[in-house]
Amino acid sequence: MVWLVKYLTRLWRERKERATGQPAVAHAQHPDAPVAARAETVPNERASLARPSAASRGPIALLAHQVRYDVRASLRNPRARFFTFFFPIVLLVIFTGVFGHGNTTIDGTRVKLSQFYVPGILAMSIVVAAYGNLVVSIATLRESGVLKRRRATPAPPALLIAGQALSTLVIVVVMATLLLVIGKLLYGVAMAPAALAAIACTTVVGALAFACVGYAVSGLIGSPDAAQPIVQVTTLPLWFISGVFVPTANLSGTLRSVGSLFPVEHLAAGLQRASIHTSFASAISGSDLLVLAAWGFAAGAFAAWRFSWLPSTATT
């Protein structure tokens, strides 16, 4: 009975095709349809549903594809999610809740410590995302052979590096927006539009500079297990002498001088300066941006000379 129904249905569809002159898609895909009909229809359907690859749409599309891939890979990493998003928010809540009612001085202006900690923790989150996560990620990918396989693809190496740097910038912008919204809603740290523009400029320059530093440091690490301890050793002391956890006004002259040698202090100072002014000219700190750019340029040159796509075992 079932076979008879199928046979009659096929006869009806064939008659309908002859009457209209148009092939029936359902008939071509039916299990009982002739093999030739299915062979003609399926490739046509696949051709209509196929989407041009990112590489065929030009370098911009290929770069956008690489950025999307790196952003998703970073967001799927539990360690990166914790240190990039959760940890800075926890520190902001703790420091502001414990010390936020005190006062300090930023660029000659007396403000509450809550006004100090929002840009300070923002500076820390930029360093963690653009430097710390990148160092661990690059060291792990290189030693596991992933970078070697990526280098063997037709994609230009500059595009792979640019995609990772831009994905880091995207994550930094999202985290900066989140911290600024929390500071506004929970602690009343409001900033003028010009100040937000200055913070955006400082954030972009700082993120790119620390991404270059991350590439430079990752080239010196020969083991994924050593990446996280090296990140902690190179950043933890700077949180206390660079105006992130402790105002620089409370430090000795020697510690302030040591802190000013490193880019963390200039990133934190640039963000804190921007948070207290209302005009873009007074909110932007040209000297701090120049120091950050100099660190980024020097680290980028060193990374271009020292960076390797091969695992350390293959180069020894």
VENJO-V92824 format. One record per residue. N is the residue number from 1. PHI is phi in whole degrees, 0 to 359 (none if undefined). NEAR is the number of other C-alpha atoms within 8 Angstrom. Layout:
BEGIN
n->[N;N]
phi->[PHI;PHI]
near->[NEAR;NEAR]
END
This chain:
BEGIN
n->[1;2;3;4;5;6;7;8;9;10;11;12;13;14;15;16;17;18;19;20;21;22;23;24;25;26;27;28;29;30;31;32;33;34;35;36;37;38;39;40;41;42;43;44;45;46;47;48;49;50;51;52;53;54;55;56;57;58;59;60;61;62;63;64;65;66;67;68;69;70;71;72;73;74;75;76;77;78;79;80;81;82;83;84;85;86;87;88;89;90;91;92;93;94;95;96;97;98;99;100;101;102;103;104;105;106;107;108;109;110;111;112;113;114;115;116;117;118;119;120;121;122;123;124;125;126;127;128;129;130;131;132;133;134;135;136;137;138;139;140;141;142;143;144;145;146;147;148;149;150;151;152;153;154;155;156;157;158;159;160;161;162;163;164;165;166;167;168;169;170;171;172;173;174;175;176;177;178;179;180;181;182;183;184;185;186;187;188;189;190;191;192;193;194;195;196;197;198;199;200;201;202;203;204;205;206;207;208;209;210;211;212;213;214;215;216;217;218;219;220;221;222;223;224;225;226;227;228;229;230;231;232;233;234;235;236;237;238;239;240;241;242;243;244;245;246;247;248;249;250;251;252;253;254;255;256;257;258;259;260;261;262;263;264;265;266;267;268;269;270;271;272;273;274;275;276;277;278;279;280;281;282;283;284;285;286;287;288;289;290;291;292;293;294;295;296;297;298;299;300;301;302;303;304;305;306;307;308;309;310;311;312;313;314;315;316]
phi->[none;296;297;295;297;296;295;295;295;294;298;294;292;295;296;294;297;296;285;266;78;247;290;275;296;297;293;293;267;293;300;269;289;300;297;297;294;295;294;281;278;299;299;295;294;296;295;287;269;292;247;301;291;297;295;285;266;110;294;294;296;295;295;298;297;293;296;300;297;292;296;297;297;290;291;274;270;301;296;294;298;294;285;272;250;286;298;298;294;298;295;298;294;292;294;289;290;273;247;295;274;281;228;209;239;234;53;81;249;275;225;287;293;296;292;280;283;298;290;294;292;298;299;297;294;295;295;296;287;275;250;297;297;292;299;295;295;296;298;292;295;291;289;272;89;292;297;298;290;295;294;280;281;293;295;298;297;297;291;297;291;296;297;290;294;290;295;298;296;298;295;296;296;297;294;297;299;296;293;294;293;296;298;287;284;269;238;66;275;265;228;290;303;295;294;296;295;294;296;297;297;296;296;295;297;295;296;293;296;287;295;296;297;297;296;295;290;297;289;263;259;256;213;299;292;272;294;296;300;294;298;295;295;275;244;303;298;289;299;267;245;242;81;262;265;236;301;296;294;268;265;286;298;294;294;296;293;294;297;290;284;251;288;300;298;286;293;296;295;295;291;291;297;294;284;248;251;250;247;294;297;275;278;277;249;297;294;294;295;295;296;298;296;295;298;296;294;295;293;296;295;294;295;297;279;258;293;227;272;264;300;299;293;274;253;266]
near->[4;5;6;7;8;9;8;8;8;11;8;8;10;8;8;8;11;8;6;6;6;6;7;8;7;6;10;12;10;7;4;6;11;7;6;6;9;11;8;8;11;9;8;8;8;8;7;6;6;6;4;6;6;9;8;6;10;8;7;7;10;11;12;9;9;12;12;9;8;11;12;8;8;9;9;7;8;7;6;11;12;9;11;12;10;9;9;13;9;8;9;11;8;8;10;12;8;7;9;12;10;7;9;11;10;11;5;5;7;8;10;11;13;12;10;13;14;13;12;14;13;12;13;13;14;14;12;11;15;16;13;12;10;13;14;12;8;10;15;10;10;14;13;8;10;9;11;11;8;8;11;6;7;5;8;8;7;6;10;11;8;9;13;11;10;9;12;13;12;9;10;14;9;8;11;11;8;8;11;9;8;9;12;10;8;6;8;7;10;6;9;9;7;10;17;11;9;13;13;8;8;13;13;9;11;13;14;12;14;12;14;13;14;13;15;15;10;14;12;7;10;10;10;11;6;9;13;10;8;8;10;8;8;8;8;8;8;11;13;10;15;17;13;15;10;11;12;9;6;6;10;6;6;6;9;12;8;9;12;10;7;8;10;13;15;14;15;16;10;14;15;12;13;15;13;11;11;11;9;11;5;9;15;13;10;6;6;11;14;8;10;14;11;8;11;14;10;8;13;12;8;10;14;8;6;9;11;7;8;11;13;9;5;6;6;4]
END
